[in-house]
Amino acid sequence: MSDKSAIQEVIQMYFDCMDVSSAEKVKQAFHPNAKITGYLPDGFHEMNVDDFAGFVAAQSPSPKESGSPVIGETLSLDIAGKTAVAKVRDQYLGMTFIDTLSFLKVDEGWSIYNKLFHVES
């Protein structure tokens, strides 16, 4: 599998983790040391992977179950050796996010190492 395809699979797992409120999928998509940082309407937020996994899992019923599935698209993807950066747009919890996802390839597998997020609308 090409690096581009492997990263796209991780991006899809990222969208899926939010869609089905799965902490397990969060931990599959993100490197254990990843940080999730950005701005929500109420201000600045920082989370580690466990915090983000707990937040995602707490969304009950899941967006998929409630009939408002997460809609995501990849806007750009640049790969440089064992690092990459993708910009994605996703609709989640009634908001449209622009996420900048940084990736690392460790032990032949890609994972999200950092997520910066911005609420677009």
C-alpha positions in Angstrom: 0.0 0.0 0.0 1.3 3.5 -0.8 2.0 6.0 1.9 -0.8 8.2 0.5 -3.3 5.3 0.7 -2.2 4.4 4.2 -2.6 8.0 5.4 -6.0 8.3 3.8 -7.0 5.1 5.7 -6.0 6.8 9.0 -7.9 9.9 8.0 -11.0 7.8 7.4 -10.5 6.1 10.8 -10.3 9.6 12.3 -13.7 10.5 10.7 -15.1 7.1 11.7 -14.1 7.4 15.3 -16.1 10.6 15.7 -19.0 9.2 13.7 -19.5 6.1 15.9 -18.2 7.7 19.2 -15.3 5.1 19.4 -12.5 5.7 21.9 -10.8 2.6 20.5 -10.7 4.0 17.0 -9.3 7.3 18.3 -6.4 5.3 19.9 -5.9 3.5 16.6 -5.7 6.7 14.6 -3.6 8.8 17.0 0.0 8.3 18.2 -0.1 7.8 22.0 1.8 11.1 22.5 -0.4 13.2 20.2 -1.9 16.5 21.2 -5.2 17.9 20.1 -5.3 21.6 20.3 -7.5 24.4 19.0 -10.3 26.8 19.4 -14.0 26.1 20.1 -16.5 28.9 20.4 -15.8 29.1 24.2 -12.1 29.5 23.7 -8.8 27.6 23.6 -8.7 23.8 24.3 -5.8 21.3 24.7 -6.2 17.6 25.1 -4.1 14.5 25.0 -5.3 11.3 23.3 -7.0 9.9 26.3 -8.9 13.2 26.9 -10.0 13.3 23.2 -10.9 9.6 23.2 -13.1 10.2 26.3 -14.7 13.2 24.7 -15.5 11.3 21.5 -16.8 8.3 23.4 -19.1 10.5 25.6 -21.1 11.6 22.5 -24.1 9.4 23.0 -26.0 8.6 21.0 -23.2 8.8 18.4 -23.6 11.1 15.4 -24.3 8.1 13.2 -27.0 6.8 15.6 -28.6 10.2 15.9 -28.9 10.6 12.1 -26.3 13.4 11.8 -23.2 11.5 10.6 -19.8 13.1 10.5 -19.1 14.3 7.0 -15.4 14.7 6.2 -13.2 15.6 3.3 -9.5 15.8 2.7 -8.5 19.2 1.4 -4.8 18.6 1.0 -2.1 16.1 1.8 1.7 16.6 1.7 4.1 13.8 2.4 7.8 14.3 3.2 9.6 11.0 4.0 8.2 9.7 7.3 6.2 12.8 8.0 3.0 14.2 6.5 0.5 16.9 7.0 -3.2 16.9 5.9 -5.8 19.6 6.1 -9.3 18.2 6.4 -12.8 19.6 6.9 -15.4 17.8 8.9 -18.9 18.4 10.2 -19.2 17.2 13.8 -21.6 18.1 16.6 -23.2 20.8 14.5 -20.0 22.6 13.7 -17.7 22.6 10.7 -14.0 22.1 11.6 -10.9 22.7 9.7 -8.3 20.3 11.1 -4.6 20.3 10.4 -3.4 16.8 11.1 0.4 16.0 11.3 1.4 12.4 10.8 4.4 10.3 11.6 5.3 6.9 10.2 6.5 4.7 13.1 7.3 1.0 12.7 5.9 1.1 9.1 2.5 2.5 10.3 1.2 6.0 10.0 -0.6 7.8 12.9 -1.8 11.3 13.7 0.8 13.0 15.9 -0.9 16.4 16.3 -4.3 17.9 15.5 -4.9 21.6 15.3 -8.5 22.5 15.0 -10.5 25.6 14.0 -14.3 26.0 13.9 -15.2 27.3 10.5 -18.8 28.0 11.2 
